[in-house]
Amino acid sequence: MQIEFKDGKYKFTPLIVEYLLPATGQTGETMVNVALKGELISYNQKGKLKSSYAVVPQSVQELFNALNAALKTYLETGKRSESQSGDDWE
């Protein structure tokens, strides 16, 4: 993740997004790289989303929306939001 600040604003750019596909009857769990630009590996040759990737677009969108909200809260207040968990870095 790259975060840039300019004129009181910020933007963040994901550099790599990986997604853990659940196990199926044919394969075990698989970590895949979700392309952010260019050809997406999650679409077939006809341009249709592969069924095993059906939740990826919404999951990625929700992840970045939550990350943006948490970053905004932190920058405005200097504190983590109530919903954040993990080690205390303060």
Buried (B, 14 or more C-beta within 10 A) or exposed (E): EEEEEEEEEEEEEEEEBEBEBEEEEEEEEEEBEBEEEEEBEBEEEEEEEEEBBEEBEEBBEEEBEEEEEBBEBEEEEEEBEEEEEEEEEE
